[in-house]
Amino acid sequence: MSAESEIVPGAIYQHYKGKPYRVIGVGKHSESLEDVVLYEALYDNPLGRLWCRPVKMWAELVEVDGTKVPRFKFLYK
């Protein structure tokens, strides 16, 4: 199963630093054609509400205090 197929549009995810986000969908970068996740901050973020990140980065594990955890953890739909 690909990382893209595991990303659920409309679902709420938690970033490993604690903030919640709603996935809007998976799309393509207009020049590189790389798969990207478009997602919405569910908190007041002065830098912006909508964000995108390559699927590869979205789905990767990051190291926190010596433990590998998902960058974004599925919470619920």
FITIBA-995649 format. One record per residue: residue in one letter; chain; residue number from 0; x, y, z of N, C-alpha, C, O, CB in turn. Coordinates in nm, 2 decimals, m for minus. Glycine has a CB too. Example, Ala and Ser with C-alpha at 12.3 -4.5 7.8 and 13.67 -1.06 7.14 Angstrom:
REM residues 2
(badren "A", "A", 0, (1.32, m0.57, 0.78), (1.23, m0.45, 0.78), (1.32, m0.33, 0.78), (1.42, m0.33, 0.85), (1.13, m0.45, 0.90))
(badren "S", "A", 1, (1.28, m0.22, 0.71), (1.37, m0.11, 0.71), (1.29, 0.00, 0.79), (1.34, 0.11, 0.80), (1.41, m0.06, 0.57))
END
This chain:
REM residues 77
(badren "M", "A", 0, (0.09, m0.12, 0.00), (0.00, 0.00, 0.00), (0.09, 0.12, 0.00), (0.19, 0.13, 0.08), (m0.10, 0.00, 0.12))
(badren "S", "A", 1, (0.06, 0.22, m0.08), (0.14, 0.34, m0.09), (0.10, 0.44, 0.02), (m0.01, 0.43, 0.07), (0.12, 0.41, m0.23))
(badren "A", "A", 2, (0.20, 0.53, 0.05), (0.17, 0.63, 0.15), (0.05, 0.72, 0.11), (m0.03, 0.76, 0.20), (0.29, 0.72, 0.17))
(badren "E", "A", 3, (0.03, 0.74, m0.02), (m0.08, 0.83, m0.06), (m0.21, 0.76, m0.03), (m0.31, 0.83, 0.01), (m0.07, 0.85, m0.21))
(badren "S", "A", 4, (m0.22, 0.63, m0.05), (m0.35, 0.56, m0.03), (m0.39, 0.56, 0.11), (m0.50, 0.53, 0.15), (m0.34, 0.42, m0.09))
(badren "E", "A", 5, (m0.29, 0.58, 0.20), (m0.32, 0.58, 0.35), (m0.36, 0.71, 0.40), (m0.41, 0.72, 0.51), (m0.20, 0.53, 0.42))
(badren "I", "A", 6, (m0.35, 0.82, 0.32), (m0.39, 0.95, 0.36), (m0.54, 0.97, 0.34), (m0.58, 0.95, 0.23), (m0.30, 1.06, 0.29))
(badren "V", "A", 7, (m0.61, 1.00, 0.44), (m0.76, 1.01, 0.44), (m0.81, 1.15, 0.43), (m0.80, 1.23, 0.52), (m0.82, 0.94, 0.56))
(badren "P", "A", 8, (m0.86, 1.19, 0.31), (m0.91, 1.33, 0.30), (m1.03, 1.35, 0.40), (m1.11, 1.26, 0.42), (m0.96, 1.35, 0.15))
(badren "G", "A", 9, (m1.03, 1.46, 0.46), (m1.13, 1.49, 0.56), (m1.09, 1.45, 0.70), (m1.16, 1.49, 0.80), (m1.26, 1.43, 0.52))
(badren "A", "A", 10, (m0.99, 1.37, 0.72), (m0.95, 1.31, 0.85), (m0.87, 1.42, 0.92), (m0.81, 1.51, 0.87), (m0.87, 1.18, 0.83))
(badren "I", "A", 11, (m0.87, 1.40, 1.06), (m0.79, 1.49, 1.14), (m0.67, 1.41, 1.18), (m0.67, 1.29, 1.22), (m0.87, 1.53, 1.27))
(badren "Y", "A", 12, (m0.55, 1.48, 1.17), (m0.42, 1.42, 1.20), (m0.36, 1.51, 1.31), (m0.39, 1.63, 1.32), (m0.33, 1.41, 1.08))
(badren "Q", "A", 13, (m0.27, 1.46, 1.39), (m0.19, 1.53, 1.48), (m0.05, 1.53, 1.44), (0.01, 1.43, 1.43), (m0.21, 1.48, 1.63))
(badren "H", "A", 14, (0.01, 1.65, 1.43), (0.15, 1.67, 1.40), (0.23, 1.62, 1.53), (0.18, 1.63, 1.64), (0.19, 1.81, 1.36))
(badren "Y", "A", 15, (0.35, 1.57, 1.51), (0.42, 1.51, 1.62), (0.45, 1.62, 1.73), (0.48, 1.58, 1.84), (0.55, 1.45, 1.57))
(badren "K", "A", 16, (0.44, 1.75, 1.69), (0.47, 1.85, 1.79), (0.34, 1.89, 1.86), (0.34, 1.97, 1.95), (0.52, 1.98, 1.72))
(badren "G", "A", 17, (0.22, 1.82, 1.82), (0.10, 1.84, 1.90), (m0.02, 1.91, 1.83), (m0.13, 1.89, 1.88), (0.13, 1.90, 2.02))
(badren "K", "A", 18, (0.00, 1.98, 1.73), (m0.11, 2.06, 1.67), (m0.19, 1.98, 1.58), (m0.14, 1.88, 1.51), (m0.05, 2.18, 1.59))
(badren "P", "A", 19, (m0.32, 2.00, 1.57), (m0.42, 1.93, 1.48), (m0.43, 1.99, 1.34), (m0.43, 2.11, 1.33), (m0.55, 1.92, 1.55))
(badren "Y", "A", 20, (m0.45, 1.90, 1.25), (m0.47, 1.94, 1.11), (m0.58, 1.86, 1.04), (m0.59, 1.74, 1.08), (m0.34, 1.94, 1.03))
(badren "R", "A", 21, (m0.65, 1.91, 0.94), (m0.75, 1.84, 0.86), (m0.69, 1.82, 0.72), (m0.65, 1.92, 0.66), (m0.89, 1.90, 0.86))
(badren "V", "A", 22, (m0.69, 1.70, 0.67), (m0.64, 1.68, 0.54), (m0.75, 1.72, 0.44), (m0.86, 1.68, 0.45), (m0.60, 1.53, 0.51))
(badren "I", "A", 23, (m0.72, 1.80, 0.34), (m0.81, 1.84, 0.24), (m0.80, 1.74, 0.12), (m0.91, 1.70, 0.07), (m0.78, 1.98, 0.19))
(badren "G", "A", 24, (m0.68, 1.70, 0.09), (m0.67, 1.60, m0.02), (m0.52, 1.59, m0.06), (m0.43, 1.66, m0.01), (m0.75, 1.64, m0.14))
(badren "V", "A", 25, (m0.50, 1.50, m0.16), (m0.37, 1.48, m0.21), (m0.37, 1.53, m0.36), (m0.47, 1.50, m0.43), (m0.33, 1.33, m0.21))
(badren "G", "A", 26, (m0.27, 1.61, m0.39), (m0.27, 1.66, m0.53), (m0.13, 1.64, m0.59), (m0.04, 1.57, m0.54), (m0.31, 1.81, m0.53))
(badren "K", "A", 27, (m0.10, 1.72, m0.69), (0.03, 1.71, m0.76), (0.09, 1.85, m0.76), (0.03, 1.95, m0.78), (0.01, 1.66, m0.91))
(badren "H", "A", 28, (0.22, 1.85, m0.74), (0.30, 1.97, m0.76), (0.30, 2.01, m0.91), (0.31, 1.92, m0.99), (0.45, 1.96, m0.71))
(badren "S", "A", 29, (0.27, 2.13, m0.94), (0.25, 2.17, m1.08), (0.37, 2.15, m1.17), (0.35, 2.14, m1.29), (0.20, 2.31, m1.09))
(badren "E", "A", 30, (0.49, 2.15, m1.12), (0.60, 2.14, m1.20), (0.67, 2.01, m1.19), (0.71, 1.95, m1.29), (0.70, 2.25, m1.17))
(badren "S", "A", 31, (0.69, 1.96, m1.07), (0.76, 1.83, m1.05), (0.67, 1.71, m1.06), (0.72, 1.60, m1.07), (0.83, 1.83, m0.92))
(badren "L", "A", 32, (0.54, 1.73, m1.05), (0.44, 1.63, m1.05), (0.45, 1.54, m0.92), (0.39, 1.43, m0.92), (0.45, 1.54, m1.17))
(badren "E", "A", 33, (0.52, 1.58, m0.82), (0.54, 1.51, m0.70), (0.40, 1.52, m0.63), (0.33, 1.62, m0.63), (0.65, 1.57, m0.61))
(badren "D", "A", 34, (0.36, 1.41, m0.56), (0.24, 1.40, m0.48), (0.26, 1.49, m0.36), (0.36, 1.48, m0.29), (0.20, 1.26, m0.44))
(badren "V", "A", 35, (0.16, 1.58, m0.33), (0.16, 1.66, m0.21), (0.03, 1.65, m0.13), (m0.08, 1.62, m0.19), (0.19, 1.81, m0.25))
(badren "V", "A", 36, (0.03, 1.67, 0.00), (m0.08, 1.67, 0.08), (m0.12, 1.82, 0.11), (m0.04, 1.90, 0.15), (m0.06, 1.59, 0.22))
(badren "L", "A", 37, (m0.25, 1.85, 0.08), (m0.30, 1.99, 0.12), (m0.37, 1.97, 0.25), (m0.46, 1.88, 0.26), (m0.39, 2.05, 0.00))
(badren "Y", "A", 38, (m0.34, 2.05, 0.35), (m0.40, 2.03, 0.48), (m0.42, 2.17, 0.54), (m0.36, 2.27, 0.51), (m0.31, 1.95, 0.57))
(badren "E", "A", 39, (m0.52, 2.17, 0.64), (m0.56, 2.29, 0.70), (m0.53, 2.29, 0.85), (m0.56, 2.19, 0.92), (m0.71, 2.31, 0.69))
(badren "A", "A", 40, (m0.47, 2.40, 0.90), (m0.44, 2.41, 1.04), (m0.57, 2.43, 1.12), (m0.66, 2.51, 1.08), (m0.34, 2.53, 1.07))
(badren "L", "A", 41, (m0.60, 2.35, 1.22), (m0.72, 2.37, 1.30), (m0.70, 2.45, 1.43), (m0.75, 2.42, 1.53), (m0.77, 2.23, 1.34))
(badren "Y", "A", 42, (m0.61, 2.55, 1.42), (m0.58, 2.64, 1.53), (m0.54, 2.77, 1.46), (m0.52, 2.78, 1.34), (m0.47, 2.58, 1.62))
(badren "D", "A", 43, (m0.54, 2.87, 1.54), (m0.51, 3.00, 1.49), (m0.36, 3.01, 1.46), (m0.28, 3.02, 1.56), (m0.55, 3.12, 1.59))
(badren "N", "A", 44, (m0.32, 3.01, 1.34), (m0.18, 3.01, 1.30), (m0.16, 3.14, 1.22), (m0.21, 3.16, 1.11), (m0.14, 2.89, 1.21))
(badren "P", "A", 45, (m0.09, 3.24, 1.27), (m0.07, 3.37, 1.20), (0.01, 3.35, 1.07), (0.00, 3.45, 0.99), (0.01, 3.46, 1.29))
(badren "L", "A", 46, (0.07, 3.24, 1.05), (0.15, 3.22, 0.92), (0.06, 3.17, 0.81), (0.09, 3.18, 0.69), (0.26, 3.13, 0.94))
(badren "G", "A", 47, (m0.06, 3.12, 0.84), (m0.15, 3.08, 0.74), (m0.24, 2.96, 0.78), (m0.20, 2.89, 0.88), (m0.08, 3.04, 0.61))
(badren "R", "A", 48, (m0.34, 2.94, 0.71), (m0.44, 2.83, 0.74), (m0.41, 2.70, 0.66), (m0.42, 2.59, 0.71), (m0.58, 2.88, 0.72))
(badren "L", "A", 49, (m0.38, 2.72, 0.53), (m0.36, 2.61, 0.44), (m0.21, 2.59, 0.41), (m0.13, 2.68, 0.39), (m0.43, 2.64, 0.31))
(badren "W", "A", 50, (m0.18, 2.46, 0.41), (m0.04, 2.42, 0.39), (m0.03, 2.30, 0.30), (m0.13, 2.23, 0.28), (0.03, 2.38, 0.53))
(badren "C", "A", 51, (0.08, 2.28, 0.24), (0.11, 2.16, 0.16), (0.25, 2.10, 0.19), (0.34, 2.18, 0.23), (0.09, 2.18, 0.01))
(badren "R", "A", 52, (0.26, 1.97, 0.18), (0.38, 1.90, 0.21), (0.39, 1.78, 0.12), (0.29, 1.72, 0.09), (0.39, 1.86, 0.36))
(badren "P", "A", 53, (0.51, 1.75, 0.07), (0.52, 1.62, m0.01), (0.47, 1.50, 0.07), (0.49, 1.49, 0.19), (0.67, 1.60, m0.05))
(badren "V", "A", 54, (0.40, 1.41, 0.00), (0.35, 1.29, 0.06), (0.46, 1.22, 0.13), (0.44, 1.17, 0.24), (0.28, 1.20, m0.04))
(badren "K", "A", 55, (0.58, 1.21, 0.07), (0.69, 1.14, 0.13), (0.72, 1.20, 0.27), (0.75, 1.12, 0.36), (0.81, 1.15, 0.04))
(badren "M", "A", 56, (0.72, 1.33, 0.28), (0.75, 1.39, 0.41), (0.63, 1.37, 0.51), (0.66, 1.34, 0.63), (0.78, 1.54, 0.40))
(badren "W", "A", 57, (0.51, 1.38, 0.46), (0.39, 1.36, 0.54), (0.39, 1.23, 0.61), (0.37, 1.21, 0.73), (0.26, 1.38, 0.46))
(badren "A", "A", 58, (0.43, 1.13, 0.53), (0.42, 0.99, 0.58), (0.54, 0.94, 0.65), (0.54, 0.82, 0.70), (0.39, 0.90, 0.46))
(badren "E", "A", 59, (0.65, 1.02, 0.66), (0.77, 0.96, 0.72), (0.77, 0.96, 0.87), (0.69, 1.03, 0.93), (0.89, 1.05, 0.67))
(badren "L", "A", 60, (0.86, 0.88, 0.92), (0.88, 0.88, 1.07), (0.99, 0.98, 1.10), (1.09, 1.00, 1.03), (0.92, 0.74, 1.11))
(badren "V", "A", 61, (0.97, 1.05, 1.22), (1.07, 1.14, 1.27), (1.12, 1.09, 1.40), (1.04, 1.02, 1.47), (1.02, 1.29, 1.27))
(badren "E", "A", 62, (1.24, 1.13, 1.44), (1.29, 1.09, 1.57), (1.26, 1.19, 1.68), (1.30, 1.31, 1.66), (1.44, 1.06, 1.56))
(badren "V", "A", 63, (1.20, 1.15, 1.79), (1.17, 1.23, 1.90), (1.22, 1.17, 2.03), (1.17, 1.06, 2.06), (1.01, 1.27, 1.91))
(badren "D", "A", 64, (1.31, 1.23, 2.09), (1.37, 1.17, 2.21), (1.42, 1.02, 2.19), (1.39, 0.94, 2.28), (1.27, 1.18, 2.33))
(badren "G", "A", 65, (1.48, 1.00, 2.08), (1.53, 0.87, 2.05), (1.43, 0.76, 2.00), (1.47, 0.65, 1.97), (1.59, 0.81, 2.17))
(badren "T", "A", 66, (1.30, 0.80, 1.98), (1.20, 0.71, 1.94), (1.15, 0.76, 1.80), (1.12, 0.88, 1.79), (1.08, 0.70, 2.04))
(badren "K", "A", 67, (1.12, 0.67, 1.71), (1.07, 0.71, 1.58), (0.92, 0.71, 1.59), (0.85, 0.61, 1.64), (1.11, 0.61, 1.47))
(badren "V", "A", 68, (0.86, 0.82, 1.55), (0.71, 0.84, 1.55), (0.67, 0.90, 1.42), (0.75, 0.96, 1.35), (0.67, 0.94, 1.67))
(badren "P", "A", 69, (0.54, 0.88, 1.38), (0.49, 0.94, 1.25), (0.49, 1.09, 1.26), (0.46, 1.15, 1.37), (0.35, 0.89, 1.22))
(badren "R", "A", 70, (0.53, 1.16, 1.15), (0.53, 1.30, 1.15), (0.38, 1.35, 1.17), (0.36, 1.45, 1.25), (0.58, 1.36, 1.01))
(badren "F", "A", 71, (0.29, 1.28, 1.11), (0.14, 1.31, 1.13), (0.07, 1.18, 1.17), (0.08, 1.08, 1.10), (0.08, 1.37, 1.00))
(badren "K", "A", 72, (0.00, 1.18, 1.28), (m0.07, 1.06, 1.33), (m0.22, 1.08, 1.30), (m0.28, 1.18, 1.34), (m0.04, 1.04, 1.48))
(badren "F", "A", 73, (m0.27, 0.98, 1.24), (m0.42, 0.98, 1.22), (m0.49, 0.98, 1.35), (m0.46, 0.90, 1.44), (m0.46, 0.85, 1.13))
(badren "L", "A", 74, (m0.59, 1.06, 1.37), (m0.67, 1.07, 1.49), (m0.81, 1.01, 1.46), (m0.85, 0.91, 1.53), (m0.68, 1.21, 1.55))
(badren "Y", "A", 75, (m0.88, 1.07, 1.37), (m1.02, 1.03, 1.34), (m1.07, 1.09, 1.21), (m1.01, 1.19, 1.16), (m1.12, 1.06, 1.45))
(badren "K", "A", 76, (m1.18, 1.04, 1.16), (m1.24, 1.09, 1.04), (m1.37, 1.15, 1.08), (m1.44, 1.20, 0.99), (m1.26, 0.98, 0.93))
END
